Amino acid sequence: MDSFSSPSSAGSTASTEHLMEQIKAQLAQAYAQEFLETVGNKCFAKCVTKAGTSLSGSESSCISRCVDRYIEATGIVSRALFSSQR
Amino acid sequence: MENSAEMQRFIEQEQQKAMVSEMVGKLTSVCWDKCITSTPGSKFSSGETTCLTNCAQRFLDMSVIIAKRFEMQ
């Protein structure tokens, strides 16, 4: 992953656009990483109640439900904040 | 450097997005802890959905009150 290894020499407009694309890609990755970390912490707390030698079937299914619900909760919260002014 | 204005605008936009994203992330975390008390099911109950919505909006109300409280001093 060497996104900075191809410097554009096709003029400053192209390189500005290139740079903005790179920034966007890196930001997207950072957002995703942070989200994953949060979801992991929340769902571990909810679903893995007593860490055994392996994840049980019910823990695994809890985790996948938890991830879906956390994504849904994110949508509900952002709609509550930004749509339909109270 | 006629691109610096464009870049400036781009950075401001991304900063705005980052702020929004951070706020949504933080409120989701806070309200998840407050509202989702049982093991996550395959669907939110209507109580949970309402709680999440109310929680986010009340947090905003609270922020306003706190800001006002400091203005008064």
Backbone of each chain as nested JSON, in Angstrom:
{
  "chains": [
    {"id": "A", "residues": [
      {"number": 1, "name": "MET", "atoms": {"N": [0.828, -1.202, 0.0], "CA": [0.0, 0.0, 0.0], "C": [0.86, 1.249, 0.0]}},
      {"number": 2, "name": "ASP", "atoms": {"N": [1.408, 1.588, -1.156], "CA": [2.252, 2.764, -1.221], "C": [1.576, 3.807, -2.096]}},
      {"number": 3, "name": "SER", "atoms": {"N": [0.59, 4.455, -1.514], "CA": [-0.216, 5.365, -2.302], "C": [0.507, 6.66, -2.628]}},
      {"number": 4, "name": "PHE", "atoms": {"N": [1.659, 6.866, -2.046], "CA": [2.397, 8.081, -2.35], "C": [3.542, 7.82, -3.326]}},
      {"number": 5, "name": "SER", "atoms": {"N": [3.589, 6.639, -3.886], "CA": [4.76, 6.269, -4.669], "C": [4.676, 6.699, -6.124]}},
      {"number": 6, "name": "SER", "atoms": {"N": [3.539, 7.278, -6.516], "CA": [3.454, 7.687, -7.909], "C": [3.155, 9.175, -8.014]}},
      {"number": 7, "name": "PRO", "atoms": {"N": [4.148, 10.01, -7.772], "CA": [3.92, 11.445, -7.841], "C": [3.526, 11.873, -9.259]}},
      {"number": 8, "name": "SER", "atoms": {"N": [2.48, 12.663, -9.327], "CA": [2.037, 13.094, -10.643], "C": [2.908, 14.235, -11.139]}},
      {"number": 9, "name": "SER", "atoms": {"N": [3.342, 14.144, -12.373], "CA": [4.143, 15.229, -12.927], "C": [3.392, 15.916, -14.059]}},
      {"number": 10, "name": "ALA", "atoms": {"N": [2.066, 15.673, -14.112], "CA": [1.276, 16.181, -15.221], "C": [0.687, 17.556, -14.937]}},
      {"number": 11, "name": "GLY", "atoms": {"N": [1.428, 18.399, -14.258], "CA": [0.937, 19.741, -13.998], "C": [0.275, 19.833, -12.645]}},
      {"number": 12, "name": "SER", "atoms": {"N": [0.133, 21.064, -12.128], "CA": [-0.283, 21.23, -10.747], "C": [-1.752, 20.888, -10.533]}},
      {"number": 13, "name": "THR", "atoms": {"N": [-2.612, 21.083, -11.55], "CA": [-4.017, 20.748, -11.378], "C": [-4.184, 19.252, -11.157]}},
      {"number": 14, "name": "ALA", "atoms": {"N": [-3.512, 18.491, -12.005], "CA": [-3.593, 17.051, -11.877], "C": [-3.048, 16.594, -10.537]}},
      {"number": 15, "name": "SER", "atoms": {"N": [-1.935, 17.192, -10.096], "CA": [-1.346, 16.725, -8.844], "C": [-2.194, 17.13, -7.65]}},
      {"number": 16, "name": "THR", "atoms": {"N": [-2.868, 18.281, -7.741], "CA": [-3.781, 18.656, -6.66], "C": [-4.92, 17.657, -6.553]}},
      {"number": 17, "name": "GLU", "atoms": {"N": [-5.486, 17.315, -7.717], "CA": [-6.571, 16.344, -7.704], "C": [-6.103, 14.996, -7.185]}},
      {"number": 18, "name": "HIS", "atoms": {"N": [-4.915, 14.646, -7.615], "CA": [-4.326, 13.383, -7.179], "C": [-4.172, 13.355, -5.659]}},
      {"number": 19, "name": "LEU", "atoms": {"N": [-3.667, 14.455, -5.144], "CA": [-3.464, 14.56, -3.701], "C": [-4.791, 14.479, -2.958]}},
      {"number": 20, "name": "MET", "atoms": {"N": [-5.812, 15.156, -3.501], "CA": [-7.113, 15.132, -2.829], "C": [-7.697, 13.721, -2.827]}},
      {"number": 21, "name": "GLU", "atoms": {"N": [-7.508, 13.005, -3.923], "CA": [-7.981, 11.619, -3.961], "C": [-7.288, 10.77, -2.906]}},
      {"number": 22, "name": "GLN", "atoms": {"N": [-5.98, 10.985, -2.772], "CA": [-5.229, 10.213, -1.783], "C": [-5.692, 10.526, -0.37]}},
      {"number": 23, "name": "ILE", "atoms": {"N": [-5.916, 11.82, -0.124], "CA": [-6.39, 12.213, 1.206], "C": [-7.741, 11.576, 1.488]}},
      {"number": 24, "name": "LYS", "atoms": {"N": [-8.624, 11.637, 0.496], "CA": [-9.949, 11.041, 0.676], "C": [-9.855, 9.555, 0.978]}},
      {"number": 25, "name": "ALA", "atoms": {"N": [-9.004, 8.867, 0.243], "CA": [-8.867, 7.425, 0.446], "C": [-8.336, 7.119, 1.842]}},
      {"number": 26, "name": "GLN", "atoms": {"N": [-7.362, 7.922, 2.269], "CA": [-6.805, 7.677, 3.598], "C": [-7.799, 7.997, 4.696]}},
      {"number": 27, "name": "LEU", "atoms": {"N": [-8.573, 9.067, 4.49], "CA": [-9.6, 9.398, 5.476], "C": [-10.628, 8.282, 5.567]}},
      {"number": 28, "name": "ALA", "atoms": {"N": [-11.039, 7.775, 4.4], "CA": [-12.029, 6.708, 4.392], "C": [-11.513, 5.505, 5.168]}},
      {"number": 29, "name": "GLN", "atoms": {"N": [-10.247, 5.236, 4.978], "CA": [-9.657, 4.103, 5.696], "C": [-9.621, 4.363, 7.203]}},
      {"number": 30, "name": "ALA", "atoms": {"N": [-9.288, 5.594, 7.571], "CA": [-9.242, 5.939, 8.992], "C": [-10.625, 5.853, 9.626]}},
      {"number": 31, "name": "TYR", "atoms": {"N": [-11.655, 6.352, 8.91], "CA": [-13.02, 6.261, 9.433], "C": [-13.413, 4.807, 9.639]}},
      {"number": 32, "name": "ALA", "atoms": {"N": [-13.112, 3.985, 8.625], "CA": [-13.494, 2.575, 8.697], "C": [-12.792, 1.886, 9.869]}},
      {"number": 33, "name": "GLN", "atoms": {"N": [-11.51, 2.219, 10.028], "CA": [-10.748, 1.599, 11.102], "C": [-11.314, 1.956, 12.474]}},
      {"number": 34, "name": "GLU", "atoms": {"N": [-11.649, 3.22, 12.637], "CA": [-12.18, 3.653, 13.916], "C": [-13.526, 3.004, 14.192]}},
      {"number": 35, "name": "PHE", "atoms": {"N": [-14.343, 2.939, 13.14], "CA": [-15.66, 2.319, 13.288], "C": [-15.511, 0.864, 13.699]}},
      {"number": 36, "name": "LEU", "atoms": {"N": [-14.61, 0.166, 13.025], "CA": [-14.379, -1.246, 13.333], "C": [-13.944, -1.436, 14.778]}},
      {"number": 37, "name": "GLU", "atoms": {"N": [-13.085, -0.556, 15.231], "CA": [-12.595, -0.675, 16.603], "C": [-13.734, -0.478, 17.598]}},
      {"number": 38, "name": "THR", "atoms": {"N": [-14.551, 0.556, 17.351], "CA": [-15.677, 0.812, 18.24], "C": [-16.648, -0.361, 18.25]}},
      {"number": 39, "name": "VAL", "atoms": {"N": [-17.019, -0.824, 17.055], "CA": [-17.968, -1.939, 16.965], "C": [-17.405, -3.165, 17.687]}},
      {"number": 40, "name": "GLY", "atoms": {"N": [-16.122, -3.407, 17.488], "CA": [-15.483, -4.532, 18.162], "C": [-15.609, -4.435, 19.668]}},
      {"number": 41, "name": "ASN", "atoms": {"N": [-15.307, -3.252, 20.203], "CA": [-15.393, -3.077, 21.657], "C": [-16.812, -3.254, 22.168]}},
      {"number": 42, "name": "LYS", "atoms": {"N": [-17.773, -2.613, 21.464], "CA": [-19.162, -2.699, 21.914], "C": [-19.666, -4.137, 21.886]}},
      {"number": 43, "name": "CYS", "atoms": {"N": [-19.382, -4.831, 20.792], "CA": [-19.958, -6.16, 20.623], "C": [-19.224, -7.203, 21.465]}},
      {"number": 44, "name": "PHE", "atoms": {"N": [-17.966, -6.977, 21.724], "CA": [-17.256, -7.874, 22.638], "C": [-17.879, -7.765, 24.024]}},
      {"number": 45, "name": "ALA", "atoms": {"N": [-18.139, -6.535, 24.433], "CA": [-18.729, -6.32, 25.75], "C": [-20.111, -6.967, 25.847]}},
      {"number": 46, "name": "LYS", "atoms": {"N": [-20.909, -6.862, 24.768], "CA": [-22.27, -7.384, 24.804], "C": [-22.327, -8.896, 24.65]}},
      {"number": 47, "name": "CYS", "atoms": {"N": [-21.491, -9.425, 23.772], "CA": [-21.696, -10.809, 23.335], "C": [-20.746, -11.829, 23.96]}},
      {"number": 48, "name": "VAL", "atoms": {"N": [-19.529, -11.394, 24.276], "CA": [-18.573, -12.357, 24.809], "C": [-18.527, -12.181, 26.32]}},
      {"number": 49, "name": "THR", "atoms": {"N": [-19.403, -12.916, 26.998], "CA": [-19.584, -12.673, 28.426], "C": [-18.543, -13.398, 29.262]}},
      {"number": 50, "name": "LYS", "atoms": {"N": [-18.202, -14.606, 28.862], "CA": [-17.119, -15.299, 29.583], "C": [-16.173, -15.934, 28.579]}},
      {"number": 51, "name": "ALA", "atoms": {"N": [-15.057, -15.262, 28.362], "CA": [-14.108, -15.702, 27.342], "C": [-13.646, -17.134, 27.605]}},
      {"number": 52, "name": "GLY", "atoms": {"N": [-14.065, -18.044, 26.767], "CA": [-13.671, -19.439, 26.902], "C": [-12.554, -19.781, 25.949]}},
      {"number": 53, "name": "THR", "atoms": {"N": [-12.409, -21.06, 25.621], "CA": [-11.314, -21.461, 24.734], "C": [-11.62, -21.146, 23.282]}},
      {"number": 54, "name": "SER", "atoms": {"N": [-12.892, -20.955, 22.964], "CA": [-13.24, -20.5, 21.62], "C": [-14.592, -19.782, 21.693]}},
      {"number": 55, "name": "LEU", "atoms": {"N": [-14.914, -19.044, 20.645], "CA": [-16.219, -18.383, 20.617], "C": [-17.293, -19.435, 20.402]}},
      {"number": 56, "name": "SER", "atoms": {"N": [-18.33, -19.396, 21.217], "CA": [-19.413, -20.351, 21.034], "C": [-20.279, -19.925, 19.858]}},
      {"number": 57, "name": "GLY", "atoms": {"N": [-21.115, -20.836, 19.404], "CA": [-22.024, -20.512, 18.311], "C": [-22.925, -19.341, 18.65]}},
      {"number": 58, "name": "SER", "atoms": {"N": [-23.414, -19.327, 19.886], "CA": [-24.327, -18.237, 20.238], "C": [-23.575, -16.911, 20.343]}},
      {"number": 59, "name": "GLU", "atoms": {"N": [-22.32, -16.965, 20.762], "CA": [-21.536, -15.733, 20.793], "C": [-21.308, -15.21, 19.374]}},
      {"number": 60, "name": "SER", "atoms": {"N": [-20.96, -16.109, 18.464], "CA": [-20.744, -15.701, 17.072], "C": [-21.985, -15.078, 16.476]}},
      {"number": 61, "name": "SER", "atoms": {"N": [-23.143, -15.719, 16.706], "CA": [-24.348, -15.15, 16.1], "C": [-24.726, -13.846, 16.781]}},
      {"number": 62, "name": "CYS", "atoms": {"N": [-24.443, -13.752, 18.075], "CA": [-24.679, -12.478, 18.771], "C": [-23.819, -11.382, 18.147]}},
      {"number": 63, "name": "ILE", "atoms": {"N": [-22.56, -11.708, 17.864], "CA": [-21.654, -10.713, 17.3], "C": [-22.152, -10.219, 15.94]}},
      {"number": 64, "name": "SER", "atoms": {"N": [-22.609, -11.155, 15.102], "CA": [-23.043, -10.671, 13.786], "C": [-24.324, -9.848, 13.888]}},
      {"number": 65, "name": "ARG", "atoms": {"N": [-25.219, -10.226, 14.809], "CA": [-26.409, -9.395, 15.027], "C": [-26.011, -8.038, 15.593]}},
      {"number": 66, "name": "CYS", "atoms": {"N": [-25.069, -8.056, 16.522], "CA": [-24.623, -6.823, 17.172], "C": [-24.033, -5.84, 16.157]}},
      {"number": 67, "name": "VAL", "atoms": {"N": [-23.218, -6.364, 15.245], "CA": [-22.619, -5.5, 14.223], "C": [-23.708, -4.863, 13.362]}},
      {"number": 68, "name": "ASP", "atoms": {"N": [-24.683, -5.685, 12.937], "CA": [-25.803, -5.142, 12.153], "C": [-26.548, -4.063, 12.927]}},
      {"number": 69, "name": "ARG", "atoms": {"N": [-26.82, -4.326, 14.207], "CA": [-27.556, -3.343, 15.011], "C": [-26.736, -2.07, 15.221]}},
      {"number": 70, "name": "TYR", "atoms": {"N": [-25.416, -2.213, 15.378], "CA": [-24.608, -1.015, 15.604], "C": [-24.616, -0.118, 14.37]}},
      {"number": 71, "name": "ILE", "atoms": {"N": [-24.557, -0.752, 13.198], "CA": [-24.636, 0.014, 11.952], "C": [-25.994, 0.709, 11.871]}},
      {"number": 72, "name": "GLU", "atoms": {"N": [-27.039, -0.037, 12.232], "CA": [-28.39, 0.539, 12.217], "C": [-28.489, 1.702, 13.214]}},
      {"number": 73, "name": "ALA", "atoms": {"N": [-27.906, 1.515, 14.391], "CA": [-27.946, 2.572, 15.409], "C": [-27.246, 3.833, 14.913]}},
      {"number": 74, "name": "THR", "atoms": {"N": [-26.142, 3.656, 14.205], "CA": [-25.433, 4.808, 13.645], "C": [-26.339, 5.59, 12.703]}},
      {"number": 75, "name": "GLY", "atoms": {"N": [-27.106, 4.856, 11.871], "CA": [-28.051, 5.505, 10.973], "C": [-29.144, 6.238, 11.72]}},
      {"number": 76, "name": "ILE", "atoms": {"N": [-29.676, 5.602, 12.761], "CA": [-30.755, 6.22, 13.54], "C": [-30.256, 7.507, 14.192]}},
      {"number": 77, "name": "VAL", "atoms": {"N": [-29.067, 7.452, 14.774], "CA": [-28.515, 8.637, 15.444], "C": [-28.254, 9.76, 14.445]}},
      {"number": 78, "name": "SER", "atoms": {"N": [-27.688, 9.429, 13.28], "CA": [-27.399, 10.532, 12.369], "C": [-28.677, 11.122, 11.789]}},
      {"number": 79, "name": "ARG", "atoms": {"N": [-29.702, 10.286, 11.608], "CA": [-30.988, 10.845, 11.17], "C": [-31.604, 11.731, 12.256]}},
      {"number": 80, "name": "ALA", "atoms": {"N": [-31.474, 11.29, 13.5], "CA": [-32.018, 12.078, 14.612], "C": [-31.345, 13.44, 14.692]}},
      {"number": 81, "name": "LEU", "atoms": {"N": [-30.066, 13.496, 14.337], "CA": [-29.33, 14.75, 14.432], "C": [-29.567, 15.664, 13.246]}},
      {"number": 82, "name": "PHE", "atoms": {"N": [-29.646, 15.074, 12.054], "CA": [-29.558, 15.924, 10.866], "C": [-30.799, 16.0, 10.009]}},
      {"number": 83, "name": "SER", "atoms": {"N": [-31.781, 15.18, 10.274], "CA": [-33.005, 15.334, 9.482], "C": [-34.146, 15.745, 10.39]}},
      {"number": 84, "name": "SER", "atoms": {"N": [-35.213, 16.198, 9.81], "CA": [-36.435, 16.582, 10.507], "C": [-36.165, 17.385, 11.774]}},
      {"number": 85, "name": "GLN", "atoms": {"N": [-35.899, 18.679, 11.563], "CA": [-35.664, 19.547, 12.715], "C": [-36.843, 19.497, 13.66]}},
      {"number": 86, "name": "ARG", "atoms": {"N": [-36.5, 19.395, 14.941], "CA": [-37.563, 19.244, 15.939], "C": [-38.263, 20.566, 16.151]}}
    ]},
    {"id": "B", "residues": [
      {"number": 1, "name": "MET", "atoms": {"N": [0.388, 29.02, -7.853], "CA": [-0.353, 28.299, -6.815], "C": [-1.84, 28.614, -6.882]}},
      {"number": 2, "name": "GLU", "atoms": {"N": [-2.443, 28.507, -8.081], "CA": [-3.876, 28.81, -8.148], "C": [-4.706, 27.671, -7.575]}},
      {"number": 3, "name": "ASN", "atoms": {"N": [-4.026, 26.585, -7.21], "CA": [-4.74, 25.45, -6.653], "C": [-4.889, 25.514, -5.14]}},
      {"number": 4, "name": "SER", "atoms": {"N": [-4.21, 26.468, -4.53], "CA": [-4.255, 26.483, -3.071], "C": [-5.65, 26.822, -2.549]}},
      {"number": 5, "name": "ALA", "atoms": {"N": [-6.387, 27.653, -3.322], "CA": [-7.755, 27.967, -2.902], "C": [-8.63, 26.727, -2.97]}},
      {"number": 6, "name": "GLU", "atoms": {"N": [-8.431, 25.985, -4.027], "CA": [-9.183, 24.744, -4.196], "C": [-8.862, 23.765, -3.068]}},
      {"number": 7, "name": "MET", "atoms": {"N": [-7.587, 23.683, -2.753], "CA": [-7.146, 22.779, -1.692], "C": [-7.696, 23.219, -0.34]}},
      {"number": 8, "name": "GLN", "atoms": {"N": [-7.664, 24.527, -0.127], "CA": [-8.209, 25.095, 1.102], "C": [-9.669, 24.693, 1.285]}},
      {"number": 9, "name": "ARG", "atoms": {"N": [-10.427, 24.85, 0.188], "CA": [-11.849, 24.507, 0.233], "C": [-12.03, 23.015, 0.527]}},
      {"number": 10, "name": "PHE", "atoms": {"N": [-11.225, 22.224, -0.124], "CA": [-11.282, 20.779, 0.068], "C": [-11.021, 20.404, 1.529]}},
      {"number": 11, "name": "ILE", "atoms": {"N": [-9.997, 21.033, 2.102], "CA": [-9.648, 20.706, 3.487], "C": [-10.746, 21.136, 4.445]}},
      {"number": 12, "name": "GLU", "atoms": {"N": [-11.322, 22.314, 4.185], "CA": [-12.427, 22.753, 5.037], "C": [-13.598, 21.782, 4.981]}},
      {"number": 13, "name": "GLN", "atoms": {"N": [-13.903, 21.333, 3.745], "CA": [-14.987, 20.354, 3.581], "C": [-14.704, 19.078, 4.356]}},
      {"number": 14, "name": "GLU", "atoms": {"N": [-13.49, 18.604, 4.237], "CA": [-13.147, 17.351, 4.91], "C": [-13.133, 17.519, 6.429]}},
      {"number": 15, "name": "GLN", "atoms": {"N": [-12.738, 18.703, 6.882], "CA": [-12.775, 18.953, 8.323], "C": [-14.203, 18.926, 8.842]}},
      {"number": 16, "name": "GLN", "atoms": {"N": [-15.092, 19.529, 8.038], "CA": [-16.512, 19.5, 8.382], "C": [-17.022, 18.063, 8.485]}},
      {"number": 17, "name": "LYS", "atoms": {"N": [-16.673, 17.287, 7.469], "CA": [-17.1, 15.879, 7.464], "C": [-16.544, 15.121, 8.656]}},
      {"number": 18, "name": "ALA", "atoms": {"N": [-15.284, 15.425, 8.998], "CA": [-14.664, 14.733, 10.13], "C": [-15.381, 15.075, 11.43]}},
      {"number": 19, "name": "MET", "atoms": {"N": [-15.77, 16.354, 11.563], "CA": [-16.489, 16.767, 12.771], "C": [-17.82, 16.058, 12.888]}},
      {"number": 20, "name": "VAL", "atoms": {"N": [-18.551, 16.021, 11.766], "CA": [-19.852, 15.345, 11.755], "C": [-19.68, 13.867, 12.093]}},
      {"number": 21, "name": "SER", "atoms": {"N": [-18.697, 13.267, 11.456], "CA": [-18.471, 11.847, 11.671], "C": [-18.088, 11.548, 13.118]}},
      {"number": 22, "name": "GLU", "atoms": {"N": [-17.291, 12.431, 13.701], "CA": [-16.888, 12.223, 15.086], "C": [-18.083, 12.347, 16.021]}},
      {"number": 23, "name": "MET", "atoms": {"N": [-18.935, 13.325, 15.726], "CA": [-20.101, 13.542, 16.571], "C": [-21.067, 12.369, 16.489]}},
      {"number": 24, "name": "VAL", "atoms": {"N": [-21.336, 11.921, 15.265], "CA": [-22.238, 10.77, 15.1], "C": [-21.65, 9.547, 15.805]}},
      {"number": 25, "name": "GLY", "atoms": {"N": [-20.352, 9.357, 15.64], "CA": [-19.702, 8.221, 16.274], "C": [-19.795, 8.268, 17.793]}},
      {"number": 26, "name": "LYS", "atoms": {"N": [-19.56, 9.447, 18.342], "CA": [-19.582, 9.584, 19.796], "C": [-20.989, 9.39, 20.349]}},
      {"number": 27, "name": "LEU", "atoms": {"N": [-21.96, 10.037, 19.679], "CA": [-23.337, 9.907, 20.156], "C": [-23.856, 8.487, 20.001]}},
      {"number": 28, "name": "THR", "atoms": {"N": [-23.476, 7.827, 18.916], "CA": [-23.898, 6.439, 18.752], "C": [-23.366, 5.589, 19.907]}},
      {"number": 29, "name": "SER", "atoms": {"N": [-22.104, 5.826, 20.249], "CA": [-21.503, 5.078, 21.346], "C": [-22.222, 5.335, 22.675]}},
      {"number": 30, "name": "VAL", "atoms": {"N": [-22.439, 6.612, 22.985], "CA": [-23.1, 6.982, 24.239], "C": [-24.517, 6.422, 24.295]}},
      {"number": 31, "name": "CYS", "atoms": {"N": [-25.256, 6.594, 23.186], "CA": [-26.664, 6.205, 23.185], "C": [-26.831, 4.687, 23.093]}},
      {"number": 32, "name": "TRP", "atoms": {"N": [-25.907, 4.03, 22.446], "CA": [-25.906, 2.564, 22.428], "C": [-25.811, 2.05, 23.87]}},
      {"number": 33, "name": "ASP", "atoms": {"N": [-24.878, 2.605, 24.636], "CA": [-24.722, 2.155, 26.015], "C": [-25.964, 2.437, 26.845]}},
      {"number": 34, "name": "LYS", "atoms": {"N": [-26.608, 3.568, 26.57], "CA": [-27.778, 3.935, 27.351], "C": [-29.02, 3.136, 26.962]}},
      {"number": 35, "name": "CYS", "atoms": {"N": [-29.181, 2.896, 25.664], "CA": [-30.464, 2.364, 25.17], "C": [-30.472, 0.86, 24.925]}},
      {"number": 36, "name": "ILE", "atoms": {"N": [-29.348, 0.294, 24.559], "CA": [-29.337, -1.127, 24.209], "C": [-28.838, -1.904, 25.418]}},
      {"number": 37, "name": "THR", "atoms": {"N": [-29.781, -2.283, 26.254], "CA": [-29.399, -2.895, 27.518], "C": [-29.367, -4.417, 27.44]}},
      {"number": 38, "name": "SER", "atoms": {"N": [-30.139, -4.988, 26.505], "CA": [-30.143, -6.447, 26.406], "C": [-29.225, -6.886, 25.27]}},
      {"number": 39, "name": "THR", "atoms": {"N": [-29.112, -8.192, 25.09], "CA": [-28.316, -8.721, 23.996], "C": [-28.946, -8.31, 22.674]}},
      {"number": 40, "name": "PRO", "atoms": {"N": [-28.153, -7.829, 21.729], "CA": [-28.719, -7.362, 20.455], "C": [-29.511, -8.451, 19.737]}},
      {"number": 41, "name": "GLY", "atoms": {"N": [-30.737, -8.156, 19.361], "CA": [-31.564, -9.12, 18.643], "C": [-31.448, -8.915, 17.144]}},
      {"number": 42, "name": "SER", "atoms": {"N": [-32.303, -9.611, 16.4], "CA": [-32.232, -9.487, 14.947], "C": [-32.93, -8.212, 14.466]}},
      {"number": 43, "name": "LYS", "atoms": {"N": [-33.523, -7.485, 15.405], "CA": [-34.232, -6.264, 15.053], "C": [-34.301, -5.418, 16.317]}},
      {"number": 44, "name": "PHE", "atoms": {"N": [-34.217, -4.094, 16.181], "CA": [-34.41, -3.24, 17.35], "C": [-35.87, -3.257, 17.757]}},
      {"number": 45, "name": "SER", "atoms": {"N": [-36.145, -3.203, 19.038], "CA": [-37.533, -2.995, 19.458], "C": [-37.874, -1.533, 19.197]}},
      {"number": 46, "name": "SER", "atoms": {"N": [-39.171, -1.228, 19.167], "CA": [-39.525, 0.171, 18.9], "C": [-39.041, 1.052, 20.049]}},
      {"number": 47, "name": "GLY", "atoms": {"N": [-39.012, 0.48, 21.258], "CA": [-38.491, 1.228, 22.396], "C": [-37.026, 1.598, 22.218]}},
      {"number": 48, "name": "GLU", "atoms": {"N": [-36.252, 0.666, 21.697], "CA": [-34.832, 0.935, 21.489], "C": [-34.627, 2.009, 20.423]}},
      {"number": 49, "name": "THR", "atoms": {"N": [-35.387, 1.886, 19.323], "CA": [-35.278, 2.879, 18.254], "C": [-35.628, 4.27, 18.77]}},
      {"number": 50, "name": "THR", "atoms": {"N": [-36.736, 4.364, 19.498], "CA": [-37.15, 5.649, 20.054], "C": [-36.105, 6.189, 21.012]}},
      {"number": 51, "name": "CYS", "atoms": {"N": [-35.581, 5.302, 21.843], "CA": [-34.564, 5.715, 22.813], "C": [-33.333, 6.287, 22.105]}},
      {"number": 52, "name": "LEU", "atoms": {"N": [-32.899, 5.634, 21.031], "CA": [-31.718, 6.121, 20.302], "C": [-31.964, 7.506, 19.729]}},
      {"number": 53, "name": "THR", "atoms": {"N": [-33.143, 7.683, 19.125], "CA": [-33.492, 8.99, 18.556], "C": [-33.549, 10.058, 19.644]}},
      {"number": 54, "name": "ASN", "atoms": {"N": [-34.278, 9.756, 20.719], "CA": [-34.4, 10.728, 21.81], "C": [-33.051, 11.034, 22.441]}},
      {"number": 55, "name": "CYS", "atoms": {"N": [-32.266, 10.005, 22.642], "CA": [-30.957, 10.169, 23.278], "C": [-30.092, 11.144, 22.484]}},
      {"number": 56, "name": "ALA", "atoms": {"N": [-30.046, 10.962, 21.163], "CA": [-29.227, 11.834, 20.326], "C": [-29.734, 13.279, 20.407]}},
      {"number": 57, "name": "GLN", "atoms": {"N": [-31.052, 13.441, 20.328], "CA": [-31.606, 14.801, 20.334], "C": [-31.466, 15.466, 21.698]}},
      {"number": 58, "name": "ARG", "atoms": {"N": [-31.649, 14.698, 22.773], "CA": [-31.478, 15.285, 24.112], "C": [-30.03, 15.657, 24.381]}},
      {"number": 59, "name": "PHE", "atoms": {"N": [-29.118, 14.887, 23.792], "CA": [-27.701, 15.232, 23.971], "C": [-27.424, 16.612, 23.379]}},
      {"number": 60, "name": "LEU", "atoms": {"N": [-28.042, 16.864, 22.216], "CA": [-27.895, 18.193, 21.598], "C": [-28.488, 19.274, 22.494]}},
      {"number": 61, "name": "ASP", "atoms": {"N": [-29.695, 19.011, 23.019], "CA": [-30.33, 19.973, 23.928], "C": [-29.404, 20.28, 25.103]}},
      {"number": 62, "name": "MET", "atoms": {"N": [-28.832, 19.215, 25.635], "CA": [-27.942, 19.378, 26.771], "C": [-26.74, 20.256, 26.415]}},
      {"number": 63, "name": "SER", "atoms": {"N": [-26.184, 20.016, 25.22], "CA": [-25.022, 20.808, 24.812], "C": [-25.362, 22.287, 24.774]}},
      {"number": 64, "name": "VAL", "atoms": {"N": [-26.587, 22.594, 24.312], "CA": [-27.03, 23.99, 24.265], "C": [-27.091, 24.57, 25.673]}},
      {"number": 65, "name": "ILE", "atoms": {"N": [-27.676, 23.8, 26.602], "CA": [-27.799, 24.275, 27.98], "C": [-26.429, 24.529, 28.599]}},
      {"number": 66, "name": "ILE", "atoms": {"N": [-25.519, 23.612, 28.359], "CA": [-24.181, 23.769, 28.919], "C": [-23.489, 24.997, 28.335]}},
      {"number": 67, "name": "ALA", "atoms": {"N": [-23.644, 25.189, 27.021], "CA": [-23.047, 26.365, 26.389], "C": [-23.61, 27.645, 26.995]}},
      {"number": 68, "name": "LYS", "atoms": {"N": [-24.938, 27.665, 27.201], "CA": [-25.588, 28.848, 27.789], "C": [-25.118, 29.09, 29.204]}},
      {"number": 69, "name": "ARG", "atoms": {"N": [-24.974, 28.003, 29.932], "CA": [-24.531, 28.094, 31.309], "C": [-23.178, 28.789, 31.41]}},
      {"number": 70, "name": "PHE", "atoms": {"N": [-22.339, 28.553, 30.425], "CA": [-21.017, 29.186, 30.464], "C": [-21.046, 30.62, 29.968]}},
      {"number": 71, "name": "GLU", "atoms": {"N": [-21.993, 30.899, 29.065], "CA": [-22.138, 32.279, 28.592], "C": [-22.546, 33.191, 29.734]}},
      {"number": 72, "name": "MET", "atoms": {"N": [-23.331, 32.66, 30.678], "CA": [-23.868, 33.471, 31.752], "C": [-22.79, 33.988, 32.692]}},
      {"number": 73, "name": "GLN", "atoms": {"N": [-21.706, 33.27, 32.786], "CA": [-20.686, 33.654, 33.777], "C": [-19.902, 34.899, 33.363]}}
    ]}
  ]
}
